[in-house]
Amino acid sequence: MELSDLIFSFFCCCSLIFSGVQGSAHHYHDGRGHNHRGDYGFRPTKLFVFGDSYADTGNIRKTLANSWNIPYGITFPGKPAGRFSDGRVLTDYVAKSLGLKTPIPYAWRKIGAKKLRYGMNFAFGGSGVFDTLGALLPNMTTQIDFFENLVNESVYTKWDLQSSVVLVSLAGNDYAAFLQNGGTIQGLQGFIPRVVNQLAVNLKRISEFEARKIVVTALQPLGCLPRITQLTSFQQCNTTQNTAVQFHNLLLRQAVAKLNNETKRSNIFVLDLYDSFTTILDQKNDLKAGKLKFESPLKPCCLGTCAECSCGSLDDKGKKLYTVCSDPKSAFFWDSSHPTQAGWRAVYTTLKSGVEQFVQILQS
């Protein structure tokens, strides 16, 4: 099938399937177009996280990422702490919405043992459903292995799992690695189903640990990331890449619907990051009181000053090879791929009604 045929069939499917499974864009869904009441009296006490740099709060090794370099973390916690932003990231806001403290990164488990009661974050920046940088980064399967080892060691009990919420946020790096390693946009039509199928296998495995609720993110519009929009001076998203992302998200919703039907439970929900991002980035939308509007939404706050430079890069003498905007709160994107804290807060705001509804479902 040619890409043009794929896109045509994709949009035909959208008109039929989205009407049945997507529902309101700013809500959590079980993939079947309606929300269900949760377990009576359920109160989440822990958050477990699997994913990539959108969810990582300090797992990535310092030798592998600039997220441990200044100016990362300048807004929160005031210094670099491994988060790929100037401050808080998706994990922090999901934890907040659930009334929980941000769980400790897996890499800090021994030095922060007292914080194990909040859950644990297994997300590593740069990782994917499959391997993205060889053995340097644990893919999703390996992250779940880490989790299973802790369960087998009785670090977490069956009750801990039954009183927890799981956040899953990844897949963008799989497609970036595919294209960087010689893959083509046309080739994505065969690769996307492979990624979603493996993601579904992993979601089923997590569900078998008896975690009550799993939140998996729909993929953000990759064609709107600054590393892509820099080709148009940060003026225009790449619609071809975004169409591929929409196809991924369609298959993801179908997979979630199938899993929920197979288990006879509605314990997996899709969090629509795609719609949230595009709502904020589309300046035509009249957002509440204009508080979520950013002057140049596609332009990042922190930019490398050379072709091979990125935010946080230094030369051999320690000289900065990047520039930072005067006010990170004025920018949606922090660097070439990640939102600022203000950006994540805006995303959370657009999703707030859905988040609140999800919490009500948990507690009803």
Secondary structure, 3 states (H helix, E strand, C coil): CCHHHHHHHHHHHHHHHHHHHCCCCCCEECCCCCCCCCCCCCCCCEEEEEECCCCCCCCCCCCCCHHHCCCCCCCCCCCCCCCCCCCCCHHHHHHHHCCCCCCEEHHHCCCCHHHHHHEEECCCCCCCCCCCCHHHCCCHHHHHHHHHHHHHCCCCCHHHHHCEEEEEECCHHHHHHHHHCCCCCCCHHHHHHHHHHHHHHHHHHHHCCCCCEEEEECCCCHHHCHHHHHHHCCCCCCHHHHHHHHHHHHHHHHHHHHHHHHHCCCCEEEECHHHHHHHHHCCCCCCHHHCCCCCCCCCCCEEECCCCCCCCCECCCCCECEEECCCHHHCCECCCCCECHHHHHHHHHHHHHHHHHHHHHHHC
